[in-house]
Amino acid sequence: MPALFERRGSIVRRLSLIVGAALVGIVLVVAGVALVEQQRQLARALETKATSLAQFMAEVSPLSILSLNFVEMSNNVKKVVVTDDEAVYAIMLNDRRIPLAWYFKDNDPAVTDEVRALETARQPIAGVAAMKRTARILEVETPIDAGGRRIGWAVVGFSAEPMHRALMLQIAVIGAILVVVTAASLALIGYLLRRMLQPIRTLTSAAMQISTGNLDVALTGTGRSDELGVLARAFDSMAAQLRELIAGMEQRMAELQRMSHALQKSEEQFRRIVATANEGIGVIDAEGRITFANARMSEMLGLPVNAMQGRMLVDFMHEEDVPDHERRAGMRAQGVAETYERRFRRADGRIAWMLVSATPVMDEQGRYAGAFGMFTDITARKQAEDEIRRFNQQLEQRVAQRTEQLEAANHELEAFSYSVSHDLRAPLRAIDGYSHILLEDYTDKLDDEGRRILRAVSDSTRRMGQLIDDILKFSRSGRSEMATTDIDMEQLAREALHEVAPGEGPLRVDIGALPHVQGDRAMLRQVFVNLLANAVKFSRSRAAPRIVVDGTVNGNEAVYTVKDNGVGFDDRQVDKLFGVFQRLHGIAEFEGTGIGLAIVKRIVSRHGGRVWAEGRVGEGALIGFALPRTPAQGA
């Protein structure tokens, strides 16, 4: 046969194929229709048999499923497979699609060693999947109902190999006929075309060189005015375009190679990250079966990865958490991602707490295809929380016991304080009384030193009485019950001022509009008494002493300040100001026990408030306190 006809893709061969195809078209169409009809009939017959057997199994199985008679279920599935030569396997599933009984036909070519191993491992679903990868299987599934309720599924698998062999035989016969007809047609057409297309041999040879990559070939006949000249010029133009195209493709191929290398490197890095991740990584399909798990997930559950794949995720969960898992799985199917805690059972039976971060996975059509999960072992944290909870309970019990003890001690201390103060006041009154009598009745009989000593005794007795009063007030401020009422703080401040300085001397006191609060009136009156007493005491040395009491509302707080223009204090000692028995001035300069501001702080703290102080030496001081204020309180 000439070389022109033997060239692959030549015009002669293409035309020969077109004509040959036209000649055999009718035979091909008729044969194809016959084959399709034959296949349809064979498939229909096979499906009818499979459906009948599946329906039979569905009819005889309800009682055994409801009674969990696994022996009878095994006999039923075996009977279905043995009954028909083309039946390969039968599986009985419960309503959750968990296999109850199954049987795979012995000595069937479709039942490979892999399938038999999976069957032995009690993984019939995985065995069927492996069988379908290596053999042609027709599977029919029929629901099993009892009392109007779905209780399971009957699945029967038939081998389609006999049907396939019959079709292959028919295809072989028709193919042989087509080969003979095509060969004869091509031989005749080739002979005719070789004689008709002799003038384009040279052009065809040039085209073949171009097709092999020789784009620099010199074409002849480009100057002709007939169709061959047009074809030659077209080939010449095509060669130039191909040269440009190949140059661009080479550049593009180099870029694709770089991208492929980067993608491969990225995939390797991703696999290393997944394999070495500290968190467990798992993927489940839409049915809830595990399709992927990394090494960390295997370690946390104490199972090899291959023992987890194909199983339902709920198989590893604590039984009490399964309903919540099913509810969340429904939310995942709606596209909702969540993070929550879940209990799992390890292979050794221990409970493992995990923090699960689940994300839905959708296919290209936006349908739910499964979920991707990140699992963090928080067992140690949960155990620590349980320990802390138990410790807190023990601590609360101890605090309650200690509180009772402290309350009893407070009552005893209060009784003791009153008893001691009573016992101390009697001799103090006697000393003070006799001192006054001596100073009044015998002053002319005493020299200056005697009178000085008696005055010192009288002053010390008075300070001692004041100290006892302040200690009792301090004790009451921490233990007495609070009677909460709505208080007009402006009126309360004026009452305290009248008690402290009832219009004496040149003292000027300005009291602004003070906001109302809820609190214990007696206690808050004591606050104003102590603050105003301090301000009066430290301002009297001034020529024009002035005290300003002001108040405002700041958010949810009522803020009050008492400012004087007295001797002030050093800001560096402000932390000592509210301590018990803390004095910033000598007793020779200013009298006092150093308890007044400690009482203020304790009363304000019991009302849920705070206190502060500001001052400069020689420029006066500002003492402020803030109390919580409800929105319903008016100004």
FIMAR-601724 format. One line per field, with one value per residue (C-alpha): y, x, z. Coordinates in steps of 0.5 Angstrom, whole numbers. Layout:
c2 [Y ...] $
c1 [X ...] $
c3 [Z ...] $
This chain:
c2 [0 7 11 17 12 9 16 17 23 24 26 20 16 21 21 13 13 18 14 7 10 12 5 1 6 3 -4 0 3 -3 -7 -2 -2 -9 -9 -4 -8 -14 -11 -8 -14 -18 -12 -12 -19 -19 -13 -17 -23 -19 -15 -21 -24 -17 -17 -24 -23 -16 -21 -26 -22 -17 -22 -24 -17 -15 -21 -20 -27 -27 -34 -34 -27 -31 -37 -32 -28 -34 -38 -32 -32 -40 -40 -36 -38 -30 -28 -26 -23 -21 -16 -14 -7 -4 2 6 2 -2 -9 -14 -21 -22 -27 -27 -33 -38 -39 -33 -30 -23 -25 -24 -25 -17 -18 -24 -21 -15 -20 -24 -17 -16 -10 -12 -5 -4 -11 -9 -3 -7 -12 -6 -4 -10 -13 -11 -12 -10 -8 -8 -5 -6 -3 -8 -5 -8 -5 1 3 2 -3 -4 -5 -12 -11 -16 -16 -20 -21 -18 -22 -27 -21 -18 -24 -25 -18 -18 -24 -20 -14 -19 -22 -15 -12 -17 -16 -8 -10 -14 -8 -3 -6 -7 0 3 -1 1 9 9 6 12 17 16 17 24 27 26 33 35 30 35 39 33 32 39 39 32 36 41 36 33 40 42 49 52 48 51 51 50 53 59 63 59 62 56 52 49 56 58 52 53 60 58 52 58 62 57 55 62 62 55 58 64 59 54 59 62 55 53 59 57 50 53 57 51 47 52 52 45 44 50 46 39 43 46 39 35 41 40 33 34 39 34 28 32 36 36 36 31 32 28 28 24 24 26 19 20 15 17 18 20 21 23 20 24 22 15 16 20 14 9 5 5 9 3 1 8 9 7 7 11 17 16 9 12 17 17 14 20 25 21 25 32 29 28 35 38 34 36 44 42 40 47 50 51 51 50 49 45 39 32 25 20 12 10 3 2 4 11 17 22 29 33 40 39 45 42 45 43 41 42 40 44 44 47 40 37 32 31 35 37 37 39 35 38 33 37 31 34 40 37 33 39 43 37 38 45 44 39 44 50 46 44 51 54 49 51 59 58 54 60 65 62 62 69 72 68 71 78 78 76 82 87 84 85 92 94 91 94 101 101 99 104 110 109 111 116 119 119 122 127 129 130 133 139 139 140 146 149 149 148 152 158 152 150 152 153 146 143 146 144 137 137 140 134 129 132 133 126 123 127 124 117 118 120 114 109 112 112 105 103 107 103 97 98 101 94 89 93 91 96 99 102 108 113 119 126 127 135 135 130 134 140 136 133 140 143 137 139 147 150 157 158 163 166 159 159 152 152 146 145 140 133 127 122 115 109 107 107 114 113 111 116 121 119 119 127 128 125 129 135 135 133 139 144 141 142 149 153 155 159 167 165 158 155 148 146 140 138 133 130 124 120 115 110 113 119 123 127 131 135 140 145 150 148 145 140 134 130 126 121 119 118 111 112 117 111 107 105 110 113 120 125 130 130 130 136 140 137 132 126 118 117 113 117 116 109 109 113 108 102 105 107 100 97 101 98 105 108 113 117 124 129 134 139 141 148 149 144 137 134 128 124 118 115 111 106 110 106 109 110 115 123 128] $
c1 [0 3 6 1 -5 -1 0 -4 -9 -7 -13 -13 -14 -19 -24 -23 -25 -31 -34 -32 -36 -42 -42 -42 -47 -53 -50 -47 -54 -58 -53 -53 -60 -60 -55 -58 -65 -62 -58 -64 -68 -63 -62 -69 -70 -64 -67 -74 -70 -66 -73 -77 -71 -71 -78 -78 -73 -77 -83 -80 -75 -80 -81 -74 -71 -76 -74 -67 -67 -60 -60 -66 -64 -57 -61 -66 -60 -56 -63 -64 -56 -56 -63 -61 -54 -53 -54 -48 -49 -55 -55 -60 -60 -64 -67 -61 -57 -53 -52 -56 -54 -51 -48 -43 -43 -38 -33 -36 -31 -34 -32 -25 -20 -21 -28 -28 -23 -28 -34 -30 -28 -36 -36 -40 -42 -34 -34 -40 -36 -29 -33 -36 -30 -27 -34 -40 -46 -53 -56 -63 -65 -72 -75 -77 -84 -88 -94 -93 -86 -80 -75 -70 -68 -67 -61 -59 -53 -53 -47 -48 -42 -46 -50 -44 -41 -47 -47 -39 -40 -45 -41 -35 -39 -42 -35 -32 -37 -35 -28 -29 -33 -29 -23 -26 -29 -22 -18 -23 -23 -16 -14 -19 -17 -9 -11 -15 -10 -3 -2 -2 3 8 4 2 9 11 5 7 14 10 7 13 16 20 16 22 20 20 13 13 7 5 5 -1 -7 -12 -14 -7 -4 -9 -8 0 -1 -5 0 6 1 0 7 9 3 5 12 9 4 10 14 8 7 14 13 7 9 15 10 6 12 13 6 6 12 9 3 6 10 4 0 6 7 -1 0 5 1 -5 0 3 -2 -4 -11 -15 -18 -24 -28 -35 -40 -47 -49 -44 -39 -32 -28 -22 -18 -11 -6 -8 -15 -13 -8 -14 -19 -14 -16 -12 -14 -17 -21 -25 -26 -32 -36 -41 -38 -43 -40 -35 -39 -42 -49 -52 -49 -52 -59 -55 -50 -56 -59 -53 -52 -59 -56 -50 -54 -57 -50 -49 -42 -41 -36 -38 -36 -37 -35 -32 -31 -24 -22 -20 -27 -24 -28 -25 -27 -26 -27 -30 -30 -35 -36 -41 -38 -42 -41 -41 -49 -49 -52 -49 -44 -41 -37 -30 -28 -22 -22 -18 -17 -20 -20 -15 -18 -25 -22 -19 -25 -29 -23 -24 -32 -31 -26 -30 -36 -31 -29 -36 -37 -31 -33 -40 -37 -32 -37 -42 -35 -34 -41 -41 -34 -37 -43 -38 -33 -39 -41 -34 -33 -39 -37 -30 -33 -38 -32 -28 -33 -34 -27 -26 -32 -29 -23 -26 -30 -25 -21 -26 -27 -20 -19 -26 -25 -18 -15 -13 -9 -5 1 2 5 -1 -6 -2 -2 -10 -11 -7 -11 -18 -15 -13 -19 -23 -19 -20 -27 -27 -23 -28 -33 -30 -28 -35 -37 -32 -34 -42 -40 -38 -43 -50 -55 -57 -64 -64 -69 -69 -64 -64 -57 -57 -61 -57 -51 -54 -56 -49 -46 -51 -48 -41 -41 -47 -46 -39 -34 -33 -33 -37 -40 -43 -47 -50 -55 -54 -57 -61 -59 -61 -58 -58 -59 -56 -49 -49 -50 -44 -40 -42 -41 -34 -32 -35 -31 -25 -26 -27 -22 -16 -19 -20 -13 -14 -17 -23 -24 -29 -32 -35 -40 -42 -45 -46 -49 -44 -47 -49 -46 -47 -41 -40 -34 -32 -27 -23 -18 -14 -7 -8 -3 2 -1 5 2 -5 -5 -5 -11 -16 -13 -14 -11 -7 -5 -2 -1 2 -3 -1 -3 -10 -14 -17 -16 -15 -21 -26 -24 -23 -30 -32 -29 -32 -39 -38 -35 -41 -46 -42 -38 -31 -27 -21 -17 -13 -9 -3 1 -2 -7 -13 -16 -21 -25 -30 -34 -38 -45 -48 -55 -61 -64 -71 -67 -69 -64] $
c3 [0 -2 4 2 4 10 13 20 19 11 7 3 10 12 6 6 13 12 6 10 16 11 8 15 19 17 20 26 27 27 31 36 37 37 43 47 46 48 54 56 56 60 65 66 67 72 76 76 79 84 86 87 92 96 97 99 104 106 107 111 116 120 125 126 126 132 136 134 132 128 127 123 119 117 114 111 107 106 103 98 95 95 91 85 81 79 86 90 96 101 107 112 115 121 121 122 116 121 118 122 118 111 106 101 96 96 90 87 82 85 92 92 98 100 100 104 109 110 111 116 120 120 115 110 107 106 103 98 96 95 90 86 85 81 79 75 81 80 87 89 96 99 105 111 114 120 123 119 121 117 121 116 109 105 100 94 90 83 78 71 69 65 61 60 57 52 50 49 44 40 40 37 31 29 30 25 20 21 20 14 11 13 10 3 3 5 0 -6 -4 -3 -10 -13 -8 -10 -17 -16 -10 -14 -15 -7 -5 -5 0 4 5 7 12 15 16 20 24 26 29 23 22 18 12 5 1 -6 -10 -6 -12 -16 -17 -16 -10 -9 -8 -3 1 0 3 8 11 10 15 19 20 22 27 30 31 35 39 41 43 48 50 52 56 59 60 64 68 69 72 77 79 79 84 88 89 90 96 99 99 102 107 108 109 114 118 118 120 126 128 136 134 132 125 122 116 116 110 110 113 119 117 118 112 114 121 122 127 133 132 132 139 142 141 142 135 129 123 119 124 125 117 115 122 124 129 134 135 139 143 150 149 153 148 142 141 142 136 132 133 131 125 123 124 120 114 114 114 121 124 131 137 143 148 147 151 147 149 148 146 153 156 159 157 153 153 147 144 137 132 126 120 114 107 101 94 88 88 95 98 104 103 110 116 117 125 129 136 142 148 154 159 163 164 165 171 173 173 177 182 183 183 189 192 192 195 201 201 201 207 211 209 212 218 219 218 224 228 226 228 234 236 233 238 244 242 242 249 251 248 251 258 258 256 261 266 264 264 271 274 268 270 278 275 271 277 282 277 276 283 285 280 282 289 291 285 290 295 289 285 278 277 281 277 270 273 274 267 264 268 266 258 258 262 256 251 254 254 246 244 248 244 237 238 240 233 229 232 230 223 222 225 226 221 216 215 208 206 201 204 203 203 203 209 213 211 215 221 221 221 226 231 229 229 231 228 232 230 223 220 213 210 204 202 195 192 194 190 194 195 198 205 212 215 221 218 213 218 222 215 214 222 222 215 217 224 221 216 222 226 221 218 225 225 219 219 214 215 209 208 201 201 194 190 183 179 175 171 176 182 187 188 195 197 203 202 207 206 213 214 208 208 204 198 199 206 203 204 211 212 212 217 224 229 223 224 220 225 232 238 241 234 233 238 235 236 228 228 224 217 218 220 214 210 213 212 205 203 207 202 196 195 195 198 196 199 196 199 199 205 207 202 205 203 200 202 197 197 192 193 188 186 182 176 180 185 184 185] $
